[in-house]
Structure formats: C-alpha cells, structure tokens
C-alpha cells in the first residue's frame, strides 16, 4: 500500500483526529449537554480535546514512519555494518496529549546494539517522556514540591507521570547547567563601561543525613540525642551550606551618607531614582564547594570583561572564611577589585552594641545608632570603634560583649568600610541582590515545611531556579536539547 493512497481523504493518517473532532462536535450539538454549566462543558472539551491532539500527533508520527526509507549503509559506533533490518519496531512516547507509538526501522547485527535513524531525526529522548513533558516537569518542580508538580501535570495535560520519574527528568534537564555558562554565555565582552558587581553569601538547607558534609555528620553524632524530639545539636547539625553568587552590571549611583540615612533635605524639584541592576545572573550550589562557586562568579565576570577595563566591585558580609576564599580566587586569576562590606551587616553590629547602652524600648537608641552609622558612612569607623569602647568603660558596663564585637568588626574591616569614597564614586554598599537571591532561590522552594533534601535533588532545584531567576531558562532549554542530541546520536 503506497503512501499516496494511505494519505487520501478516505484513509488519512489524521482520520482518527477528524473522527474524534466530529464526535465532539456532534456530542456538543446533542441534547446531552443542554442543561450543563459552562464549567462542565469546559472540562469536557479539555478532556476530549487532548485526544484530538494525541491523534494529530500519532498521525504525524505514522506519516513520518510510512515515508522512512531503508538505508543500506548503516554502521555501529565500532564501524561494523548493520545489515539486518526490522521494519516493525515500536516504542512508546508519553506526551502532553497522551501516549503515542513511534514506529520505525531498526538496523542491527549479532552482538551489536541496534540503531534507529528515525529516533535521531526526531531527537527522541532515551526514555519514554517527550520534550513537552520534560519542559513542564522542570517548570513545575522549580515552583513547588514534586507532589504538587505531578498533580498539576496529571490534571492539566493528557500525559501522566509519577514522582520518581519526575525527579529523574528534572535532574536530566539540569545536567548541562555548568557547561552552558562556561561555553555558551559570552562569545564577546559585554559592551559597557558600567560597574561590574560580584556578591556572595551562604544559606543553609536541611538535608537528609547522607547529604551532610562529613564534619556536620560527626557533629550531629556527638550531640546528645533525645528519644521524643530533636535535641539542640541535631537541630543545628541538619543543614548543609549552599553558596549563593550573583554577578551584574550597574550604573554608578552617587549619593551622600545623609541620603542613605534619610536625613538629607529632600525638598527639591528632582528626585533621583536608583538605576536597576542589568544583565543580572544569580545562582546557587550545594554540591560544589564555596570556593568553586566563588571562582565561577569571577569566571563569569572575566567573560564579561576579560581585559578588566571596567571597575569591579565585590560586595560581601564580612565572613572571614568567605573573604579568604575571595582573596585566594582573585590572586589565582590576577583580578583587581574593590571589596566593599555590606552596610546592612555593619548596622546589625551597631544595633547590637546599642542595646548594651540602652534598655529595650528606649526611643533614644535610634538617634544613637543614626549618629554612629552616619560617622561610619563618612569613613570614620575607627573613631566609632574607639568611642563606644571608651563610653562602655566610663559607664562601667559589665555586659559589653556586643560592644567589643562591634569595635573589633569595625577595626578588622576598616579597609573595606571606606563608604565615603564608595558613595562619591557611585559604588553599591548594600547586598540586597544576594539577600534577595537567597530568599528566592533557596527559601521559597527548598525551605518549605517538612522538606529534607538529598544532595542531587537539592542541586537540581537550585539549578532550575537559578536559570529562571537569571532569565536564561528558555535559552538554556535550547542548549540542553542540542547537548542531548549529541549525547544520544552525535
């Protein structure tokens, strides 16, 4: 039976789709649905409509299969001629519309793996799930729990997937993350002379025991366990730190210390609005070490500005270990950058010191903090550290631990607290970008009630949410499909 006859109006590959559509129309025209509410009709059209779409897809696959020609020179990867042809091999494909059957020719030889040229032509995956299902799993899993993700897919599509398979598909989709950003991000330098800002932070994620780092496992084992609830040590030692990074471009934004503290006279005709961050990439990893993530941040920046012609700003919260890693990576890649301490973290130390001088509820504390913060913004952190220590001694304060901590912090980081110079040059001094990334990428998804993560599962979600937050998911998806083709058929 030739292809021309098979595709006649009387016997078309799409005849099943036509029959299903005609059936739906006749059913809607009948008296059966006359008294139904619109929601019932809507549900009927959706459910039966998926069958129309499935039949269309099946018809297309049958058409392609019928037109597949026999190839005489098919060889295995080892160069062995596959001279045995089977015209009746099939495989199931689960799509957004339901299950379809792919019929194709196979070429084989004894002790050799069969080859299916049509699979490569259609870029079919190694498992039964279509690109549409994979794409939908990636989108739903990054937003909510896997249980909610599969419920959404099973209720709003004609396909069906179980939880274990959805985890595997999400991991499969995310596997090209590192390669995408190393090979595909920038073919040429970013054409701008604006500030290049890098910022880093860490955030803990509750893990299953096997996902904890060795040092955390040992600490958890040493903690005194209770029978009926988690002990204090167990609560503390259930998390593994994820390293979060962000790189973005920013216009210089010149302002004064008084403007930061909102005490500058604002009665003027023109109000200057802060320029938003541009070309922002944010990401996090729990599988890679903190140093590897920090190095990835600098490699991203070097792609944007390989000759280091722009001004580089590194915003940090002052964690000593993080600072050591940043300096090590900068030295390794011969990078020069201005390191600025996040002013919000500095303010936290000042507030803690303030409560050593004032009782809770005393409204004078705000003026005290404002005065010290303004001096720090003017670059007088040393004087503030000296002043609060002298005041504590004169007042004979015994509970002064937070005062000494604040003073030590200001003195130890004095080279990174030159806010007067930073503000006059328009540098950012607060790490709102990275704090927001921690909340959005990690808290909103991985910190949901009752969640405990395995290492690969957590890393998968972090990658998918990072792609979404950076606005790269659609471009990454196309890259991932090309990589998948190379893995299976290249």
Steps between C-alpha positions, in 0.01 A plus 500: 500500500672821387524826693282694255210260554544495877473878509181531292191661659346154543800360686706778654760479772295769671162331459487404871544866594221598260270231639568609859432864416181413313391287796556792738305740279205263465506436874492874576214552252292228665257547787733329749673823602208743464459552875870484594690789653778659299762344730379151414523577128845649549617184678352277227672693222833488682489126571374399156711766330818336624397191305469711184852634557632153577352365177655787304840420650454128435397574142812708443723225640327239280549724197872541572535127566329404174734726304819369666725350237726199549869587533755253371815633667430524874796439731546461874724726708776237454465522122322165457250482216144444631339305221194361681192723460181478703210709370262446793677629814299733722543707815261690724527876543312676783408850385299794633201356308532137605693190390591453135687222320806568285546245222844492341758284328783347700838389374692233688761231488579215735662621827453862389268769635208583270491838327180699433558787252148638547564542874790729415292687239231569761759552779310261725619467861648181644190445717129515416433864592473769232666841502165655592471289815863565592460875454182503709663296780791744516264797527265347756773341718687827539183671626359251752545153648524201269163377628337826393695498172378158389147582618501809278635309200262205541197729537573759231651286222418173330827347621569314820818482706594368844714664765816294456505563126442873553811517723704323233373729224579814703855375560536418131387848394743673739810298410639749244489799737876538553586440135244759390655777708860403424465454124190681387465815705720765336662476158628857540547746784206695636494834321475746788721692741255476791590345834544122513369376835558159660339394825494175699323351801419165660167345599431175688269229363356219712644173366453131544787348703674360192505848343687670784870579481724272707575763765127566550426126522761460774362799693149356476617163631671662796187693602296366792190339351151500647248222443188706433631804309807646332762625742663842465808357330295301253302809401820689439679223314230415246599762243753520223608841376418597144719769348309775318655732243390792285669698224340805343560832328410825675513868419699707751255652746654794685341595833592635843506337844215728603290371210564142611380578853202703366595819685595704194266784403279340235305814410617527143337493160682193368507163675774268379394139457747219548591324175400135501751220459547380143607170349471339841591136545434335837560137591567265788660160554501260790699231322798719409726652764478866593831565327378339177188719495703813574744409224206446261387853586838646407512290181159640407633852561811429292279392210326836522819703542803286403743796493373638834436842353196565720484568872437177692317512835475200733224529764530269802363467854842464660507129581875427547497166315314651206745790488797263495349306209430819304856624546636159397292494181590860416868418535464184290338686208698824545187703563496846652175603667375729774355298788214677679339380823122481495379800700190315624722246679701784652178654630409171670820516703428864591146415614623215717752734661227762553291267716792475742460872569119523496215300644246337272238748387712812554428729205839673535671195351403595144677836517806327648514246216437765237789711630750209496376373163543844346860517626572154355357611165735798509791258542546548874458138609820511707372792705168326558675184622719701737209714619263217594774320692587814698131564573453143623802529730390836639151368571644189664298264282558136581283355222702645216570198280309640202680834538838332472379286210382810314828683564709202391289463185543865406875497557563167328311609188605865486644461147160380380297770679606799292142594434568871445719419203263227376193726510679784321593262217153348479588152626231277655543448875211265581459138389125501442548305176663201667264509798207495260661212310531299823132549572375437147727216387523314832242602761194513275548145374754300699395630840136393474351333808625147561744494207821299540722474198741260340809653345408445134137597551589830666762582237247435223246744641768763564607482136146522363410793724829672419428476127157653554629780726771589248254503209697229319264202512365520142846543349634224724221265392605531135862442601400194705312350204807539278716338767253214538514433127878484514490259795262254337555540126813713448 
